[in-house]
Amino acid sequence: MRKLKNSELDRLDSNEFKSAKKTPILIILDNIRSLNNVGSVFRTSDAFLVEKIYLCGITGTPPHKDIHKTALGSTDSVDWEYYKNTLDLVNELKNKGIEVISIEQAEKATMLNDFIPKAGVKYAFVFGNEVKGVTQDVVNHSNMVLEIPQYGTKHSLNISVSVGVVIWDVFNKLGN
């Protein structure tokens, strides 16, 4: 087997990405400290045609060299917006009919593998701070909570890994 060259991958350019049909997924980053994690979320969001990323609270915003290091230019393709207050954004999105889902370990959480996304519904997935997770107020105002099943000794995954797992799962369940 021969590895493919980048020129053989037939990827969209930034303009084609902007006009391409997007996956009905929004990503909300709730107070993410690591700029490398933010950049990784941009790169994963680009890979699966995520509609938009919301950067909230202390979450860093482009342009920044540490975001760029892991985003590799995807900050130019994926739409993003900054919100000072995550809860304000959550309430605004819910008022527009968007289903807001926190990714967290909580009572009555639905396991990701049991989650069946509905066709025609737009989802906003909230991912929280590397130490404290999604704030309780945001969890309280979410339509539901999804938990990524884990079987080892650690209590959580890295935020950028969690984003990748959820986007991949939902993207496939939506039949893309």
N, C-alpha and C positions, 0 to 999 in steps of 0.2 A: 504494500500500500504506500502511496505517495501522499505526503501532506500537501494540502492545497495552499496556494499563495493567496494573499489577501485579494489580489486582483481577480481571482477565480471564484470568490465567494458570492458575487452578485448581490451586494448589500446596497441599501438605499443611501443616497447622499442626503445631506441635511434638508434640502428643499423637498425632495421626494418624501422624506420622513414627515415633514410638516403637513403635507397634503394627503398622506396615507390614512386609510381607515384605522382608527385606534381601537385598542382593547378597552372596554368600558370599565377601566380601573383608574382610580386616583390613589395616590400615596400621600399620606400625611405623616410627616416626621415631627414628633412631639419632643422638643428639647434634646436633640441629639448633640452630644459633645464632640465626637470625633469627625473631623472634616474628611478623613479618609473613608469613613462609613458613608457620609453624605455622597461623596464621589462614586462610591460603589453602587449606591442606590440609583443614581443617575444612569450608570452604565447598564445595570440590569433592567431598568425601566425602558431604556432605548431598545434593548434586545427583544422585548416583548410588546413594543408599541403602546406603552402605558400613556394614557391621555395627559396626565399632569401630575406634578409633585408639588406639595405644599410644604414649605419649610417654616416651622413655627418656633416661637420662643427664642431660646439661645442657639438654635440650629443655625450653623453658618450658611452663607449664601455665596454663589458665584459672583464675580470672579475671585478665586482664591487658589493659590498654587497647590495647597494640599488637597483641595477638592479636584482640581484639574489632574493631579497625579493619578488618581484612580478613575476619574470620569472619562479620561481620554477623549475629550471633545463632545461628550454626550450632553453637556450643559448647553450646547448650541442647538441640539436637536429636540430634546424633551422640554416641553413647556413647564415653567415653574413660577411660583408666586410665594412671597413671604407674608406671613401673618404673625403678628405679635402674640396673639392669644389663641391657643388651639381650640379652646371651648367655643369661642365666638365663631370660628370657622366651622366646627362640627355642627353647631346649631344652624348656621347659614346653609350648609350643604343639605342637612335634613329638611329644611324648609323648601328646598328645591326638589325634594323627592329622592335624594341620593341616600342609599343604604350605607350607614357608617358602621364599620366593624373594627373594634379594637382587637389587636393581637396581643393576648395577655393570658396569664394563668389566673383564673377567677372562678368563683362559685358559678355553677350552671353554664360554664363555657362549653361550646360545641367543639369537638375535636376536628381539626382541619380535614382529616380523611373522611369525616361524616358530613361535611359541608357540601351542599349541592347548590351552586349558584343558579339563579333564575335567568333565563334568556330575557333580554330587553331591560334588565335592571343594571343601573350604574352603581358600582361599589367604591367606597372610599375606605381604605384600610389604614388604620392608625398604628404606627410603630413608635415605641417609647424609648426614653432615655436608657443608656447603657447600664445604669445602676438601679434606677428607681422604676423603670418601665413606663407604661402609659399612666398618666395622672388619674387618680381615682375619679375626679370630676368628669373627665373625658370618658372613662369607662362607664360611669353612671348615665351619661347622655348618649351612649352608643346604642344602636339598634340591637347589637349582639356582640358577643365576645367569642373569638376563635382562639383555640390553643393548638400549638404544634406539638403533637405527641413526642415525647422523648423518653428514652429507656436507660440512659446511663446515670452517672453520678452527678452531673452538672444540672443546674436549675434552669439554664436558659442557653439560647444560641446567640451568637453575635447578631446585632441588629441587621447588618447587611446580608447575612446568611438567612435570617428570618424573612426578610423581604424577598430574597430569591426563591425560597421554598414556597411562600404563599403565592407569589406571582406565577411561578411555574405551575403550581397545582391548579389555581383558578383558570389560568390561560388554557390549560389542557381540558379542564372540565367544561369550559365554554365552547369546546370543539374547534379551537384554532389549530 
